[in-house]
Amino acid sequence: MKKKEYIIPIFVPHLGCQNNCTFCNQKTISGQTKQVTAQDVKETIEYYLKNFRDDYRYVEVAFFGGSFTGIEEEKQIELLEAAYEYIKMGKVNSIRISTRPDYINREILKRLKKYRVKTIELGVQSTNDYILKKCKRGHTFADVEKASKMIRRRGFILGHQMMVGLPESTALDEINTAKDLIKLKPKIVRIYPVLVIKGTELEKEYQEGEYIPLTLNQATERCKELVRMFNAKKIEIIRIGLQNTESITDPNKEGSEVVAGPFHPAFRQLVESSLWYDSIVAKIKKINTKVKKVQIEANSENINHIIGHKKENIEKLKNTYEVEVLVEANDLIKPGNFEVHILEEY
């Protein structure tokens, strides 16, 4: 039986990052502004451990936000030691951190290994040096290549984070970024469509008409292609779109820090449902007869994606192709597969 995996998130907002990327306001994204202490780490771990239900589980403490390895060494050790105590007690299995590609070296990796850090995620965003410079990232793709190779050689799990819709970035730039990342063999990736956040340089560019964010449809279409590419290479996509919080939410909502951009509370579902829609349409089109009504059978874990957000796929098939669709769960079918049965023809 597979262990139930749990993540204990600990946010270290903007700690360690000397850069101010044009799109970034970590205080907003993480929802936190105060500096984290060892006591905060312990209290957070204790809180989550009390609320985990499964005894047979795998627990990972994840330091998100900021650039962990850019924090002053003393602070890094303080936070790592606090989490490592729980590893020694057998209550936590590993640690995950995220950082910048130019904040990785042998000494840093040696320290992370000592405290049982298992996964290192690099904020890559793009592999196009012109776009990185435009966004004031402060590193190049060469830094990404060097850091990725060092991380993998020393036995860590490598993760990459990339963005869609950066200033002057085209769909082709993003496909090329995915291709470049695939060559570096990450185990996991995150894909974030760019949102215009209050208090960022990008907000100013947006207000002045210099930056036009992607529409929701454009972001969905671009992310779909990247998902296909990563899936083909069996690279796990652990997130698509920013986490919905009180401040990262619909721009029209009171208290939202999002000014504009392709925000959706279920963005990943939009992307995955759209991929399913394409597959279903392709299969129906192969049928040599005019179809009026079909039944789609699939594994229960895929049903929501087949139906689509707010039944969007079902409605679209009816409106575009005049096909009525019934969806049935069948767990004898492997996840990711589906069968189409013709119920009625014209």
N, C-alpha and C positions, 0 to 999 in steps of 0.2 A: 504493500500500500504506500502510495506517495505521501510524503509529509505535506501538511498544509503550510503554505509559505506566508509569513507575516513580515511587513516592513514597519519599523518604528521611525517615523520621520522627525528629524531634528533640523530646524532651519537656522542657518548662520548667515543672515542677510547682509550681503555686500562686504562681509568680512574678507580680508585678504585680497580683494580686487582693487587694484590701483587705477584701473581703467574705467572710463565712463562711456560705454558703448552707446551709440545714438538711440538705440531701441530700448535700453534697459533702465528699469528702476526696481532694483531687487527688494527694496523695502515694501513696495506695492505688491510685487509678485509673491513674496513669501508671507505678506501680512504681518510681518514683525519688524520692529525697529531696534529693540534693545539687544545689547550684546549677550551672548549665551555663556553661561558658566558651567562648571562641572556639576554643580548642584542642579541646574536646570536639566542637564542631560540625565542625571539619575532619576529625578522626579518624573521626567517624560517616559523613561524606560519602565519605571515602576507602574505608572498609570496604564501604559499599554499592556504590560504583562498581566495585570489584574483583569483586563478585559478580553484577553484571548481565551477562546473556549476550547480549542483543540489541545489535547495533551501531546499528541503526536504531531509535532510542528517544527518548522525551520524558521528561526527569527533572525532578521538582519536589521541592524541600526544603520540608518542612512542619513548622512549629513548633506542636506540639500542647500542650494543657494550659495551666493558668494563664490569664492574660489578657495577651497579648503586648504590646499597646500601653499597658498600665498599668505595665509595667516602667520603672524609671528610664531616662531617655533615653540616657544613656551606655551602659547595658547593652544596650538595644535595638540601638543602632548597632554595638556590638561584635559581637553575634550576626549581625546583618544583613550586616555587612561580610565576616564570615568566609564566609557562604554566597555573597555576591555575587562574591567572588574566583573561584568556580567557574563562575559565569555568564559572567564576562569571559573565562575560559579556554575557554568553549564546552562544558564538561562537564555543566553544569546549565542548564536552560531557564528556570525560574521559581521563585518562593518563594510559599508559602501560610502564612497565620497564622490563629489563632483568637483572639477577644477578646470583651469585653463591649460591648453597644451604647452604654453611657455613656462608653466610653473611645475614642471616635472624634471627631476634629475636623479642620479643614482642614490644620492644621500637621502632624498625625500622618499624614494621607493623603499629603501632599506628601513626607514622609520615606519612606513605604512605596513610593511611586511611584519615587523616586530609586533604591532598591535592587531594583527589578524585582519587587516583590511583585505577584502576579497575582490571587490569590484571598484574600478576607477572609471568614471564617466568623464569624457572630455567635451567641453563646449566648443564644438568646431564651427557651427553655424553655416559656413560656406568654405569651399576649397578654392574659390576664386580670389586671388590676392587683391585684385582691384576692388571687389565688393567688400572684402574684409577691411581694407583701408578706408573705404567710403563710410563704413559703419564704425570706424575708430576702434576696431578690435584690439589693435596693438600686437598682433602676432600674424604669422604667415602660414601657408599650407605646409611649408617645410617644417615648421614647429610641430604641426599635427602629425606628420609622418614620423618624425624623430621620437616624439612622446609615445605614439601608438606602438611603435616597434619595441621601445624600452619596456613598456607596460606588459606587453605580451611575452617578451623574453623572460621576464622575471615572474611569470606564472600568475599574474592577475587576470581577472576577467575584464576585457576592454569594452567600454561602452562609448558611443558617440551621440552627440546631440546636434541636430541640424535644423535650420530655419528655412521657411518657404515665404517668399514675398519680401525679402530684404530690398532696400533701395537699389534700383537698377538691376536687380536679379531677375533673369528670365526663367521660363520653364526649362529651357535647355541648360542653363547654369545649374539648376537644381538637380537635373538628371545627371549632369557631369559630377556634381558633388557626391551624389549617391554612388556613382561608378567608382570615384576615387576612394570613398569610404569602404566600399565592398572589398577593394584590393588590400586594404589594411586589416581586414578580417576581424571586425568587432563581433562580439557575441550578441550585443544588444544595441538598439538605437532608439532615440526619441525624435519625433518630428513635430516642430512647432511652427504653425503659421504666425506671421508677424502681426501683433496687435499694437495699435498706437496707444501708449500708456501716458497718463498725465505726468508732467514734470520731466519728460525726456526731450532730448534734442529732436527726436523724430516727431514729437507733437508739434514743435515749432515748424518743422519742414512741412508737415501735413497742413497746418493752419495757413502757411504761406503758399500752398499749392505746389510745393516742390516734390512732395511724396504722395502718391495715390495708393492706398492699401488695396489688397486683393479683395474681390467680392467673395462671399461665402461659396458660391459656385466655382469660382476660379481656384480658390484654395483647396476645395474638395477634389477637383479634377487633377490639380498638380500633385496632391498627396497620394491620390490613387495610383499614379504611375510609380511613385517611389515605393509604395507598399508592395506593388507587384514585383519590383526589382529586389527588394530586401527579402520578400517571401521566397522568391525563386532561389535565393542563396541560403535559405533557412537561417536568416538573421532575425532574431526575435525583436519585434517592435513593441516596446513596453509602454509607450505613450504616444498619442497623436493629439496635439492641442493642449493648451495650458489647462491646469486644474481649475474648475469652477469654484470660486470663493466669494466672500462678501464683496471684495474689491475687484476681483477679476470676474466680471459678469457682464450682462447685456449693457451696452453703453447708455441705453435709455433708462436704466434703473438708477434710483437714487443711491448715491454712495459708490457707484461704479467708478473705478479709476481708468476704465477703458474708454478712450475717446472715439476710436473708430477701428475698423478692421473686421476680419471674418470670425467674430466670436460666435460660438454656439455651445450650449451646455453639454450637448452630446455629439461633439464634432467627430470623434472617432467612429461613432455609429453611422454618421452620415457618409463617411469615407467607405467603411466596410459594406454598408448597405448598397451603396452605389456600385461597388465591385460585384456584389451578388446580382444586382439588377442587370449589369452588362452580361454576366455569364448566363442568366436565365433567358435574356433576349436572344443571345447567340444560339442557345439550344432550341428555342422555339422557332427561330428563323430556319433552322436546318430541317424542320418537319415539312414534308412535301405537300402539305394541305393547309387550307385556311382554318386556323384554329379559333374556336369560339370560347371554349372553357377547358382549363387544364387543372390538374392537381399536382402540386409540387411536394415531394416527400424529402425530408432531410433530418439530420440529427437534431435533437431538441435544443442543443446549444447554439445552433445556427438559425433557428426559427425567427427570432427578433430581427436579425439582419436581413433575412429574406423578405419579411413583411415590410421592413423599413421604418424609419422614424415617423410616428403618427400615420402608419400604413401607407407611406409615400410610394413605395414600390408597387403595391397592389393597385393604387389609384392611377399611377403613371402607366402601367401595363394596360389598364382598362381604357384610359383616355387616349393613349398613343396608338395602341395596337388592337383595341376593341377585344381584348382577351380578359375573360373573367378567371381569376386565380383562387384556388383553394389551397391552403397550406396545411400539411399534416406532419406531425413529428413521427419519426421512425428511427429509433436508436440502433437498429441493425445497420443503418447506413453510417459510414465513417464520417466524423466531423470534417467539414470542408467539401463534402460531396453532396449531390442531390439528384433526384430522379424526376422526370416530367412524364405525366400520364395524360393522354388526351381523353377528356370526358365528353366533349361535344365539338362537332365541326360545323362549318357553315354549309 
